[in-house]
């Protein structure tokens, strides 16, 4: 039970971080004047000091936390289901 709660909090923290960054980047898109490729990904990962938010590292960390939490939850689910 303890690992399930820990995995849930890690996953929800990663999902919250990732979705917050996507929301902020979406709100920043109308003020962008130049970009290359997708506007959303350029707003998050871009290399222009004026146009980009430089949130690539926290975005990737949030994704990793979401995946890690999901892996913990899946491991706990299958661990308990095989014991029955």
C-alpha positions in Angstrom: 0.0 0.0 0.0 2.8 2.4 0.8 4.5 1.9 -2.5 1.2 2.4 -4.3 0.7 5.8 -2.6 4.3 6.8 -3.3 4.0 5.8 -7.0 0.7 7.7 -7.3 2.2 10.9 -5.8 5.3 10.6 -8.1 3.1 10.1 -11.1 0.7 12.9 -10.3 3.6 15.3 -9.6 5.1 14.5 -13.0 1.7 14.8 -14.8 1.0 18.1 -13.0 4.4 19.5 -13.9 4.2 18.5 -17.5 0.6 19.7 -18.0 1.5 23.0 -16.3 4.4 23.6 -18.7 2.2 22.8 -21.7 -0.5 25.2 -20.5 2.1 28.0 -19.9 3.6 27.4 -23.4 0.2 27.5 -24.9 -0.5 30.8 -23.3 2.9 32.1 -24.5 2.3 31.1 -28.2 0.4 34.2 -29.3 3.3 36.5 -28.3 5.8 34.6 -30.5 6.8 36.2 -33.7 9.3 33.7 -35.1 9.8 30.0 -34.6 11.0 26.9 -36.4 8.9 23.7 -36.4 6.0 23.3 -34.0 5.1 26.5 -32.1 4.4 24.5 -28.9 7.6 22.6 -28.8 9.5 25.7 -29.8 8.0 27.6 -26.9 9.1 24.9 -24.5 12.4 23.7 -26.0 13.4 26.6 -28.3 16.9 28.2 -28.5 15.9 31.8 -28.9 16.4 33.8 -25.7 13.5 36.1 -26.4 10.8 33.8 -27.9 11.4 30.6 -25.9 10.5 29.8 -22.3 13.5 27.4 -21.8 11.4 24.9 -19.9 12.8 21.8 -21.7 14.6 20.4 -18.7 11.7 20.7 -16.2 9.4 19.2 -18.9 11.6 16.2 -19.4 12.0 15.7 -15.6 8.2 15.9 -15.3 7.8 13.2 -18.0 10.4 11.0 -16.3 8.5 11.3 -13.0 5.2 10.5 -14.6 6.7 7.4 -16.2 8.5 6.3 -13.0 5.3 6.6 -11.0 3.4 4.7 -13.6 6.0 1.9 -13.6 5.8 1.7 -9.7 2.0 1.5 -9.9 2.1 -1.2 -12.6 4.7 -3.2 -10.6 2.5 -3.0 -7.5 -0.6 -4.0 -9.4 1.0 -7.1 -10.9 2.8 -8.0 -7.6 -0.5 -8.1 -5.7 -2.5 -9.8 -8.5 -0.1 -12.8 -8.6 -0.2 -13.3 -4.9 -3.9 -14.1 -4.9 
